[in-house]
């Protein structure tokens, strides 16, 4: 139903170790990285991966803000995926492993892992696309050469986009949340930043949980945040603007629920997300209550 879950594919792979990565970057968590469960939030991990990616690009091929503004290097994020394997606390000390796993005609894929000591506590990936004024463009030879210097040992299969036709239809998602863009969401590319958009999808899931639980004081129960989140960025999201965020339940099994989300500018889909998490927390089970919110179409 609606493709393969990211958590299923990740579960089949062994956990990486620090030696797998050509680059390791220290990361110091901040209090603002914590979510209501007093653990590092999924949106914070998306930001950590962005910080690591920007640092690697600057070191390897000089992709700083100035060069981007002068259109010497134009890279857009197409997708990002985060998978949490163990709780991350603000008091921990972490390293982020970064490496290139696939280089295509106009895009390339990063792999990430977050390490607490030698333990892998989170993994992820992202796809960046080189663009010109007409859209996706072949990677320049110099850029391709720089990317090869950050290669990991194996060439992974390119990430398959979330593009099933049913996911692009607004009415197939039963839950609706209107989102107004904020000026503080806008980055140097003059559109809403990828981390802010990831946070929107997490907000949408939380609002669905609140509806199901009857709006308890303090928000949804701990343990309902998704363990895996993947976001596909289909088009730029601009300020000012009001967008519709839609959520539907794709599948429920004994322990987990898989959600699908769509972000719409009118009827046009500008973003998609997939999340997997538990449907039981603190003795409260949501499986039966979530069933009416199943995807349509």
N, C-alpha and C positions, 0 to 999 in steps of 0.2 A: 504493500500500500504506500503510494507516494515515494518509492525508491528505498534505498538502503540507509539506515541510520548511521550517523557519524560515529556513535559509540560502538556499534557493532563492528565497523571496520577497524576502529582503533583497538578494540579488545583483542583482535587477532594478531596484533603486532607486539613484539617484545618491547619492554621499556628501554629507552636509550640510556647511555652512560655518558659522563662528561667527555670522555676521549673520542666519542663519535663526532664531536662538533669542532669545526676549524676555529670558531670564535666563542669565547666565554666572557660574559659581561657581568660585573657585580651589580646587584639591584638591592637598594635599601627600601623596604616598604614604608609607607607613610600612614598616619592615622586615617587620612581620608580615603585610603585604599580599602578600609574595612567596610563590610556590609553589616546588616542587622544581626547576623549570626556571629559577629566578632571574628570573622575570617576574611582573608583577602577576596574581594569580589571578582566576578568574572569580567566585568568591565575594566577593572584595574589590570587584570592580566592582559587584556587586549591592548591597554596602554603600555604595559611593560614590553610587549612584543613590538609595538610601534617604536618605542624608544630604542630598542635593540636594533631594529631594522634600519632606522635612520642613522644610528651610529655606524653600523657596518657599511652602509652606502657612502657615508662621508669618508670613512677611512679607505675604502677600496676604490671608489671612482669619483670622489669629490662632489657628491650630490648634496651640496649644502643648500640652504634656503636661497642664496643669491643665484646659484646656477639654475635652480628651478624657476625662479622669477624671470630669468632671462631666456627661458625655454630651451636651454642647452640640454637639459635632461628632463623629460616629462614622463613621470611614472604615476599611475593611478592604482589604488588598491582595488582589486576585483573581489577578493573574499578573504575572510579570516576565520580560523577555527581554534577553539580553546577546549581542552579536556582536562578536568581536575581529577587527580588520582588520590590525593591525600590533603587534609586541611592545611592551609597556609595561614600562619599567624603574623601579626605585626612585629613580634619580637624576634622573628627568625632572620637568618642571614641567607641570602639566595644568590645563585648565579644562573644566568640565562645562556643556554647554548643556542647558537644560531648557525645555520648553514644552508646552502643551496642544494635542493634535491632534484630539480628539473629545470631545464632551460629549453624553451620552445622557440617558435618563430618570432613572436612578439611579446611573450610573457615568460615569467620565471616564478619558481615556487621556493619559498623558505620553509624550513622546518625549525621548530623551537622546542626547547625543553627547559623547565625550571627545576633547579636542583637545590635541595637543602642538604648540604654536605654531598654525599655520593648518591642520595636518594632522589629519584625523579618524582616530583610531586605534581607536575602538570606538563602537558605537551600541547603543541599546536602547530599550525601551518598558516601560510598566507600566499596569495597569488598577486603579483604586481604585473601591470600591463604597461608597455611603452606605447605612447600615443603621440600623434601629431594633430594638425588641425582637422584631419579627415577621419580620425578614429585610431584604432589599433594600427601600429606601424612596426616594421621589422626592427629587431634590436640592432643598434649600431655595432660594428665589429669591436670597437674599443670597449663598449659596455659589456658585450658578450665575453670578451677576454677577461675583464675584471670579475665577472660573475663566476667564471670557471675557476678562478683562484680561491673562491669560497665554497667550492663543491664539497659535498660529503661523499662517503665511500660508494654509495649506490644511487642509481638514477630511479627515483620514484615515479610512479604513474601520475600524470597530471591530474589535479583535482577536477572532478566532474562537476560542472555548475548545476545549481538548483534551477532547472529551466522547464520542468514539466508544464505543459499548457494549463493544466488545472490550477497550478499555483499562481498564475498570473491573473486569475479572475477574482476580483474583489469579493463578490458575493459568495464565494466558496468558503470563506472564513466566517464563522458565526459570531465571533466576539469582535467588537469594535471599540477603539480608543482614538480620539482625536488628539493630535500633538501639534502644538505651536512651536515653531523653531525659535530659538533664542540667539541673540547676538553672540553670547559667549560660547555657543556651539560651533561657530564658524572658525575655520583655520586659515592658514596662509594661502591656501588655494581658493579661498573665498567661497567655499561651500561647507556644509555641515560635516564636521570631522568624523572619521570612521569610529572612533571611540565613543563619541556622543551617540551615534546611531546604534551601536551595540547596546548602549544603556537604554535607549528607547525600547528595544525589544525586551529587555529584562523588565522594564517598567510595565510593558504590556502583559507579560506573564504574571507579574505581581498583581496587577489589576484583575486579571481573570481569577486568580486565587482568592482575592478579597471578595469578589462577587460570590464565589462558591462557598466561602467560609462565613459570609455575612458581615464583612467589614469589622473584624476584631480590632480592638485598640492596639496600636503598635505595629500593625501590618501583618502580613502572612507569617505563619509559623516557621521557625528555623527548620532547615532541612528540605524545604521545597524549592530552593534555588536550583537551577539546572546544573548538573555536573558537566555537561557538554553544551557548547554554544557555537554555532556556525552562522556567519553572516555573509551574504552575497550582495555586493553593491552594484546595482544595475544602472543607475543614473545619478547624477548629482542632485543633492537636496539643498535647497537654497533658503536664505533668510532675506526678507520675511516670508512666512508661509504657514499654512495649516495643512497637515497631512493626516490621512487615515491610517492607523496601524490596526491590522486585522490579525486575529489569532484563531487557530483551530487545533483540535486534538487529532493527530494522525494515527496513533496506535497506543494501546494500553495493554501491558502484560502484567504478570504477577507482582512485579516490583517497580516498574518504571512506566513513565508516560512520555510519549514523544509529541512535541508541539511543532506546528508550522506557523510561520508568521509572514505576513506581507505588508509592505509599506506602499501606500498609494497616493498619488497626486491626481485627484479625481479618479477616473477609472484606470489610469496608467500605473502599472507596477514599477516602482523605482528601487525596490529592495526586497530581499527575501532572507528569512532566517529559519534555522532548525535548532531545536533544543531538546535535550533529554534529561530527565530528572526523576526523583522519587515522587510517588504519589501518597506517601504516608510519612507523617512527622508527629512526634509527641503523642502517639496513640490515636491520631486522627487520620482516617483513610479518605482519600478524595476520588478514588477510582469511579465509584458509582455517580458521584456528583459531576465529574468531568465528562462522563459519557454523552450527555446531551450537547456538548460543545464539539462534537466530531466534525471533521472536515466534510464539506458537501462536494458534489460533483464527481 
